[in-house]
Amino acid sequence: MKLRDWFKYSDREKPPYNPTAGTSITVESFWRDESSKFEDPDWRREEWLIHSALVPVEQLKMAATKITSPYRLTFEVGWNSDDQFSFGDYSQYRDIKLYALARLVKHPVSQDFSVELSHKFITYHALHKRNQSQHYHPIDNILVAETNLDSHKTYDPTARVIIHRDYLRDFLSALGMGLLISVTADRFANAATEEELEIEPSENKQIDELTWISTNIHTPDFTKHSSFRGRSILRRNFIIEPYDRPNFERSPWYFFGEEPIQESELPSFIVNDEGKRQALQKNTYLVNSSSEIGWLGYLYFRPEVLQKYLQVPGYSVFFHMRNWGVASLPGDRGPIDVGINSQELVNFCSRQKAKADKAFREDFDG
């Protein structure tokens, strides 16, 4: 990349420079990259700092325009100047309320550092840790969050936190908040002449929405060697908005309300042994459904549908007879009667309300 484009951050939309690019979002991070020696004409260095904070939805856009530095999105644990103890989960910038999604904590006695993910986020998705850094969803078996502690030669350790976009927006919807991510980058480069730097000094020049660049040039009198040095500072904010509604369907917690689903969104199922398909009625017992489904309300599926119930934690299937048994869903959503017929098709018959069989339908979409 040409030096001019490098100073303009022409690569800012690419990962890792754009922390929101891709399925996973980087909400906390710091790193430095350097090439050549400090006095060499081809020396380059860049530093990137990323912090984030939960913000009430009604204050999210205002926060993105008024808060232009990630240093505003930090959460300290301990006593403050007013002799009040802060637990590191809340701070305020002017009238904007900020809440921690993740934070770096330094133990007051051992001086050890640790990275902590919001307890509310962990509880909402009922995440479980498979090791020191990875948090998985108990039903979907997907890596939802990863927390790491990065070490540096001349700095204290820093937090690196990556969260799955889908599960983050679901959590934000349930919380009534959005996420503000603030990025500051600093790029330096040497050149033999001022013209080779290909930049003009500027102060907080807006180049895009919620994106500003400041540039300046240092002469050899300042650098104390023969090279000119250019510097370019990028300040950029990102907004992660919540979903319109929480994703009740995949929640590990029991849901008592009526899930808002349109008739057109209902999947179709095999309703007889001849392979006929139709959508099932909402909020009814299968045994009371249309006679086209049969007086027992059977549905038919390929045998492979039981793999999830045999392999994924939280799901289970138990055969108390040679060809008939019970499958159970996680989250106390009710058991399902299942069997295997002479055509090697799985039969499903539920005497539970639609709330139980709907959860089964989504897993067993045949």
C-alpha positions as CSV (number, residue, x, y, z in Angstrom):
1,M,0.0,0.0,0.0
2,K,1.2,3.5,-0.9
3,L,2.2,5.7,2.1
4,R,-0.5,8.2,1.2
5,D,-3.2,5.6,1.3
6,W,-1.8,4.1,4.5
7,F,-2.0,7.5,6.2
8,K,-5.6,7.9,5.0
9,Y,-6.5,4.5,6.4
10,S,-7.7,3.2,3.1
11,D,-7.8,-0.3,4.6
12,R,-10.1,0.7,7.5
13,E,-13.0,-1.4,6.3
14,K,-11.0,-4.6,6.4
15,P,-10.4,-6.8,9.5
16,P,-8.8,-6.4,11.9
17,Y,-9.1,-2.6,11.4
18,N,-12.8,-2.7,11.2
19,P,-13.8,-4.5,14.4
20,T,-17.4,-5.1,13.2
21,A,-16.4,-6.8,9.9
22,G,-17.7,-10.4,9.8
23,T,-19.8,-12.6,12.0
24,S,-17.7,-11.9,15.2
25,I,-17.3,-8.4,16.6
26,T,-14.2,-7.3,18.5
27,V,-15.4,-5.2,21.4
28,E,-12.1,-4.9,23.3
29,S,-8.6,-4.9,22.0
30,F,-5.1,-3.3,21.8
31,W,-2.2,-4.1,19.5
32,R,0.9,-2.6,18.0
33,D,2.8,-3.4,14.8
34,E,6.2,-2.0,13.8
35,S,8.7,-2.5,11.0
36,S,12.3,-1.5,10.7
37,K,14.2,0.6,13.3
38,F,13.1,3.9,14.7
39,E,15.8,5.9,12.9
40,D,15.5,4.2,9.5
41,P,13.9,6.1,6.6
42,D,11.4,3.2,6.0
43,W,10.3,2.9,9.7
44,R,6.6,2.4,10.3
45,R,4.5,1.8,13.4
46,E,0.8,1.6,14.1
47,E,-1.2,1.2,17.3
48,W,-4.9,0.3,17.6
49,L,-7.1,0.7,20.7
50,I,-10.7,-0.6,20.8
51,H,-13.1,-0.1,23.8
52,S,-16.9,-0.5,24.0
53,A,-19.8,0.2,26.3
54,L,-23.5,-0.6,26.5
55,V,-25.7,2.5,26.0
56,P,-29.4,2.9,26.4
57,V,-31.0,2.8,23.0
58,E,-32.4,6.4,23.2
59,Q,-28.8,7.7,23.9
60,L,-26.9,5.6,21.4
61,K,-26.7,8.0,18.5
62,M,-25.9,10.9,20.8
63,A,-23.1,8.9,22.4
64,A,-21.6,8.0,19.0
65,T,-21.3,11.7,18.1
66,K,-20.2,13.1,21.5
67,I,-17.8,10.4,22.6
68,T,-14.8,10.4,20.2
69,S,-12.2,8.5,22.2
70,P,-12.2,4.9,23.5
71,Y,-10.6,6.2,26.7
72,R,-14.1,7.4,27.7
73,L,-15.3,3.8,27.6
74,T,-13.3,2.4,30.5
75,F,-14.6,1.0,33.7
76,E,-12.5,1.3,36.9
77,V,-12.9,-0.8,40.0
78,G,-12.2,0.7,43.4
79,W,-12.6,3.9,45.4
80,N,-13.0,7.2,43.6
81,S,-12.2,10.7,44.6
82,D,-15.6,11.0,46.3
83,D,-14.9,8.1,48.5
84,Q,-17.5,6.0,46.7
85,F,-16.7,2.4,45.6
86,S,-17.1,1.6,42.0
87,F,-17.7,-2.0,41.0
88,G,-16.6,-1.3,37.4
89,D,-19.9,-2.0,35.7
90,Y,-21.1,1.6,35.3
91,S,-19.8,5.0,34.3
92,Q,-21.2,8.2,32.9
93,Y,-20.0,10.7,30.3
94,R,-22.0,14.0,30.7
95,D,-25.6,12.8,30.7
96,I,-24.8,9.6,28.8
97,K,-25.1,6.3,30.8
98,L,-22.4,3.7,30.1
99,Y,-22.5,0.1,31.1
100,A,-19.7,-2.5,30.8
101,L,-20.0,-5.5,28.5
102,A,-16.5,-6.6,29.2
103,R,-13.8,-5.1,31.4
104,L,-10.1,-5.5,32.4
105,V,-9.6,-6.0,36.2
106,K,-6.4,-5.6,38.1
107,H,-6.4,-7.4,41.5
108,P,-5.5,-4.9,44.3
109,V,-3.2,-7.4,46.1
110,S,-1.7,-9.8,43.6
111,Q,-1.6,-7.2,40.8
112,D,-2.8,-9.9,38.4
113,F,-5.0,-9.0,35.5
114,S,-8.2,-10.7,34.3
115,V,-10.8,-10.2,31.7
116,E,-14.4,-10.4,32.8
117,L,-17.5,-10.7,30.6
118,S,-20.8,-9.1,31.7
119,H,-22.6,-11.5,34.1
120,K,-25.9,-10.5,32.4
121,F,-24.6,-11.5,29.0
122,I,-23.5,-14.9,30.4
123,T,-26.8,-15.4,32.2
124,Y,-29.0,-14.4,29.3
125,H,-27.5,-17.0,27.0
126,A,-26.7,-19.5,29.9
127,L,-23.2,-19.7,28.5
128,H,-20.8,-22.3,29.7
129,K,-17.0,-22.2,29.5
130,R,-15.1,-25.0,27.8
131,N,-11.7,-23.5,28.7
132,Q,-10.3,-20.3,30.2
133,S,-11.4,-18.1,27.3
134,Q,-14.3,-19.6,25.3
135,H,-18.0,-19.3,26.1
136,Y,-20.4,-21.6,24.3
137,H,-24.2,-21.6,23.9
138,P,-25.6,-24.6,25.7
139,I,-28.2,-25.4,23.0
140,D,-26.8,-24.2,19.7
141,N,-23.3,-25.5,20.6
142,I,-21.8,-22.3,19.0
143,L,-18.9,-20.2,20.3
144,V,-20.6,-17.0,21.4
145,A,-17.8,-15.1,23.2
146,E,-14.0,-15.3,23.6
147,T,-12.1,-13.4,26.3
148,N,-8.3,-13.2,26.2
149,L,-5.5,-11.4,28.1
150,D,-2.8,-10.1,25.7
151,S,0.7,-9.4,27.0
152,H,3.0,-6.7,25.8
153,K,6.7,-5.8,26.2
154,T,6.3,-2.3,27.5
155,Y,2.6,-2.2,28.5
156,D,0.4,-3.8,31.0
157,P,-1.7,-6.7,29.7
158,T,-4.8,-5.7,27.8
159,A,-8.2,-7.3,27.2
160,R,-9.2,-8.9,23.8
161,V,-12.9,-9.8,23.7
162,I,-14.7,-11.1,20.6
163,I,-18.5,-11.7,20.6
164,H,-20.8,-13.3,18.0
165,R,-22.9,-10.6,16.3
166,D,-26.2,-12.5,16.3
167,Y,-26.1,-13.4,20.0
168,L,-24.9,-9.9,20.9
169,R,-27.8,-8.2,19.1
170,D,-30.2,-10.6,20.7
171,F,-28.9,-9.7,24.2
172,L,-29.1,-6.0,23.4
173,S,-32.7,-6.4,22.5
174,A,-33.6,-8.1,25.8
175,L,-31.6,-5.4,27.6
176,G,-33.0,-2.4,25.8
177,M,-29.6,-1.1,24.9
178,G,-27.2,-0.7,22.0
179,L,-23.4,-1.1,21.9
180,L,-21.0,1.8,21.1
181,I,-17.5,0.7,19.9
182,S,-14.9,3.4,19.8
183,V,-11.6,3.0,17.9
184,T,-8.4,5.1,18.0
185,A,-5.5,4.3,15.7
186,D,-2.1,6.0,15.5
187,R,0.2,5.5,12.5
188,F,3.8,6.8,12.1
189,A,6.2,6.7,9.2
190,N,9.6,8.1,8.3
191,A,10.6,9.5,4.9
192,A,13.8,11.1,3.6
193,T,11.8,14.2,2.5
194,E,8.6,15.9,3.5
195,E,7.1,15.4,0.0
196,E,7.6,11.6,0.2
197,L,5.1,11.5,3.2
198,E,2.3,12.7,0.8
199,I,0.2,14.2,3.6
200,E,-1.0,17.6,4.6
201,P,-1.5,18.6,8.2
202,S,-5.1,18.6,9.3
203,E,-7.1,18.5,12.5
204,N,-10.1,16.3,13.1
205,K,-11.0,16.1,9.4
206,Q,-14.2,14.1,8.9
207,I,-13.8,11.6,6.1
208,D,-16.9,9.4,6.7
209,E,-19.8,9.1,9.1
210,L,-18.4,8.9,12.7
211,T,-14.9,8.9,11.3
212,W,-12.2,11.6,11.7
213,I,-8.5,11.9,10.8
214,S,-5.8,14.2,12.1
215,T,-2.4,14.4,10.4
216,N,0.9,16.3,11.1
217,I,4.6,16.2,10.0
218,H,7.6,16.4,12.3
219,T,10.9,17.8,10.8
220,P,14.4,16.5,11.5
221,D,14.8,19.2,14.2
222,F,12.0,17.4,16.1
223,T,12.9,13.8,15.3
224,K,16.6,14.3,16.1
225,H,17.6,12.4,13.0
226,S,17.7,13.0,9.3
227,S,14.2,11.7,8.5
228,F,10.9,13.5,8.4
229,R,8.1,11.8,10.3
230,G,4.5,11.7,9.4
231,R,1.7,10.9,11.9
232,S,-1.9,10.1,11.2
233,I,-4.6,9.6,14.0
234,L,-7.9,7.9,13.2
235,R,-10.9,8.2,15.5
236,R,-13.9,6.2,14.6
237,N,-17.1,5.0,16.3
238,F,-19.4,2.1,15.4
239,I,-23.0,1.4,16.6
240,I,-24.4,-2.1,17.1
241,E,-28.1,-1.8,17.3
242,P,-30.4,-4.4,19.0
243,Y,-32.8,-6.6,17.2
244,D,-36.4,-5.5,17.1
245,R,-37.3,-8.3,19.6
246,P,-35.4,-10.9,21.6
247,N,-34.9,-14.3,20.0
248,F,-37.4,-16.2,22.2
249,E,-37.2,-19.3,20.1
250,R,-33.7,-20.3,20.9
251,S,-33.5,-19.1,24.4
252,P,-32.5,-21.7,27.0
253,W,-34.9,-20.1,29.4
254,Y,-38.5,-21.1,29.5
255,F,-40.7,-18.5,27.8
256,F,-44.3,-18.0,29.0
257,G,-45.6,-15.5,26.5
258,E,-46.9,-15.9,23.0
259,E,-44.1,-15.9,20.4
260,P,-45.0,-13.5,17.6
261,I,-44.7,-15.6,14.5
262,Q,-46.6,-15.1,11.2
263,E,-48.5,-17.9,9.6
264,S,-46.4,-17.5,6.5
265,E,-43.3,-18.2,8.5
266,L,-44.6,-21.6,9.7
267,P,-42.6,-24.5,8.3
268,S,-44.3,-27.4,6.5
269,F,-44.1,-31.0,7.7
270,I,-44.8,-34.5,6.4
271,V,-48.2,-35.3,7.8
272,N,-48.8,-38.9,6.6
273,D,-46.8,-41.9,5.4
274,E,-47.4,-40.9,1.8
275,G,-45.2,-37.9,2.2
276,K,-47.8,-35.2,2.0
277,R,-46.7,-31.8,3.4
278,Q,-48.6,-29.0,5.1
279,A,-48.1,-26.3,7.7
280,L,-49.5,-27.0,11.1
281,Q,-52.0,-24.8,12.9
282,K,-50.8,-22.5,15.6
283,N,-51.6,-22.9,19.3
284,T,-53.4,-26.2,19.0
285,Y,-52.9,-29.7,20.2
286,L,-51.7,-31.9,17.4
287,V,-54.3,-34.4,18.3
288,N,-57.0,-31.8,17.7
289,S,-55.5,-30.7,14.4
290,S,-56.9,-31.3,10.9
291,S,-58.0,-34.9,10.2
292,E,-55.5,-34.8,7.4
293,I,-52.8,-35.3,10.0
294,G,-54.5,-38.4,11.4
295,W,-56.5,-38.9,14.6
296,L,-53.4,-39.3,16.7
297,G,-51.7,-36.2,15.1
298,Y,-48.6,-38.0,13.9
299,L,-45.8,-36.2,12.1
300,Y,-43.1,-38.0,10.1
301,F,-39.3,-37.3,9.8
302,R,-36.1,-38.8,8.6
303,P,-34.2,-40.8,11.3
304,E,-31.3,-38.3,11.1
305,V,-33.4,-35.8,13.1
306,L,-32.6,-37.7,16.2
307,Q,-28.9,-37.1,15.9
308,K,-29.2,-33.7,17.7
309,Y,-31.0,-35.4,20.6
310,L,-28.3,-38.0,20.9
311,Q,-25.2,-35.7,20.6
312,V,-26.0,-32.2,21.8
313,P,-25.9,-31.4,25.6
314,G,-29.3,-30.6,27.0
315,Y,-31.2,-32.8,24.5
316,S,-32.0,-36.4,25.2
317,V,-33.9,-39.3,23.7
318,F,-34.9,-42.5,25.6
319,F,-36.6,-45.6,24.1
320,H,-38.5,-47.5,26.7
321,M,-39.8,-49.9,24.0
322,R,-38.1,-51.3,20.8
323,N,-39.7,-48.7,18.5
324,W,-41.2,-46.1,20.9
325,G,-39.8,-43.6,23.4
326,V,-39.5,-40.0,24.6
327,A,-37.3,-37.1,23.3
328,S,-36.7,-34.1,25.7
329,L,-35.9,-30.5,24.8
330,P,-33.6,-28.3,27.0
331,G,-35.1,-25.5,29.0
332,D,-38.0,-27.4,30.6
333,R,-40.0,-27.2,27.3
334,G,-41.7,-30.6,27.7
335,P,-41.1,-34.1,26.5
336,I,-42.1,-35.4,23.0
337,D,-43.4,-38.9,22.2
338,V,-41.3,-40.4,19.4
339,G,-41.3,-43.7,17.5
340,I,-39.9,-45.4,14.4
341,N,-42.3,-47.1,12.0
342,S,-41.9,-49.9,9.5
343,Q,-41.0,-47.3,6.8
344,E,-37.9,-46.2,8.9
345,L,-39.5,-42.9,9.5
346,V,-39.5,-41.2,12.9
347,N,-43.0,-40.6,14.2
348,F,-43.8,-37.6,16.5
349,C,-46.9,-37.2,18.6
350,S,-47.1,-34.6,21.3
351,R,-49.9,-34.1,23.9
352,Q,-48.3,-30.8,25.0
353,K,-49.6,-27.4,24.0
354,A,-48.2,-25.6,20.9
355,K,-45.4,-24.0,23.0
356,A,-43.8,-27.4,23.4
357,D,-44.4,-28.8,20.0
358,K,-43.3,-25.5,18.3
359,A,-39.8,-25.8,19.8
360,F,-39.7,-29.4,18.5
361,R,-40.9,-28.4,15.1
362,E,-38.0,-26.0,14.6
363,D,-35.5,-28.7,15.5
364,F,-37.3,-31.4,13.5
365,D,-38.1,-29.4,10.3
366,G,-38.5,-32.4,8.0
